[in-house]
């Protein structure tokens, strides 16, 4: 039953979200909290967002695979693999179906004012969903226990701010992403080893 729920939940997420993985993130976080909050915490989701960003493959697929693996893990290794399969299939299947339909009908409706209007209306919604995902992740990183003055007394807040500033500078200077990932990995290992986080 858990596997069917995984498939249906991620099918709904894939079917109801336009704009890719970042637009799916708020819905994924909400559904995981509602359905599997006792298995996967929001902090774990935030941590895995960082991992998904630095691993090959589409963001939404990486997230679905991870969540499916964690949820299916109650049934051992095979359950974990099948959970990953169910969640991943659920999140990609709606896009596959929509692309098949669009490819079949595109020529016929390409110049339709209704279709153009729908596409124009979706753009701000996608920007809002991505913005919501950014705010959600930033809150989890900089204010994990909520916004209060106590946060500014923690080492982790200042470490997060410094790391964010350094990565922003590296990105603006167009440093290759692999170098940024390697720098992040080394910094994470050092900070974790020193127990500063």
Buried (B, 14 or more C-beta within 10 A) or exposed (E): EBBEBBBEBBBBBBBEBBBBBBBBBBBBBEBBEEBBEEBBEBEBBBEBBEEBEBEEEBBBBBBBBBBBBBBBBEBEEEBBBBBBBBBBBBBBBBBEEEEEEEEEEEEEEEEEEEBEEEEEEEEEEBEEBBEBBEEBBEBBBBBBEEEEEEBEEBEBBEBBEEBEEBBEEBEEEEEEEEEBEEBBEEBEEEBEEEEEE
